[in-house]
């Protein structure tokens, strides 16, 4: 790809969205490097409860582009609007959840291209996510009356998240918001409650289908990324809690048109989550996530503020 071709694709912004970055951005913008850092994923709740979350997030940081492209000192400032619906369900007598998340993102991107400072902007829908989880041990399916008497101890749960390639994507652009491929993340989580404390450890892996139309219409393949995260949270009173979060991820080397690239990802992130009840059905959540170490990828600091409304299950 020549410098003039790269400049044209960098500057092209109409109808755009995030190209080589798509794989990295969905890990950083919403929460969420391959870590969402979301505590209390497997905490039990009464069956039939519905949650609607509306959130705003802001991320800023460095972007490490494909080494084959003549772009240096990449930086981005991104805004995110996200809507998420969650419903607790009964799965074979165990507590479970289903959720759907739809993000809309806009932002600016800057970098040095062949010695000249360039910038562009994007705004559009990113890829939506669907997820289903189930508690295998310690999380029975309960109605509201039973749940009031329930005391959580140790829970073991599993989940599967799927990122659906419906976000805006254009293979002629370096920056896209969609990834143009399916992504699957199975996860195993263990949580233990002791008095007002809750300790959690999650292990997961990200698997990617091929993107046959990457930048320059090349075929992009990516190896799995494995991730581990831990959370320590404290409940001050029902609905009011705070958590310290940490996670690490490694893997994800890519192959472009059969050529294996030296782009192994190895990232570490930390974060804080605070949940505050406003009324019986209303609440607000604050999230901050920061990169500690980043070998390859997008190194972002992110904040998220989300309003939550809940109904059903006899509330």
Buried (B, 14 or more C-beta within 10 A) or exposed (E): EEBEEBBEBBEBBEEBBBBBBBBBBBBBBBBBBBBBBBBBBBBBBBBBBBBEBEBEBBBBBBBBBBEBBBBEEBBBBBBBBBBBEBBBBBBEEBBBBBBBBBBBBBBBBBBEBEEEEBEBEBBBBBBBBEBBBBBBEBBBBBEBEEBEEBEBEEBBBBBBBBBBBBBBBBBBBBBBBBBBBBBBBEBBBBBBBEEEEBBBEBEBBBEBBBBEBBBBEBEBBBBBBBBBBBBBBEBEEEBEBBBBBBBBBBBBBBBBEEEEBEBBBBBBBBBBBBBBBEEEEEBBBBBBBBBEEBBBBBBBBBBBEBBBBBEBBEE
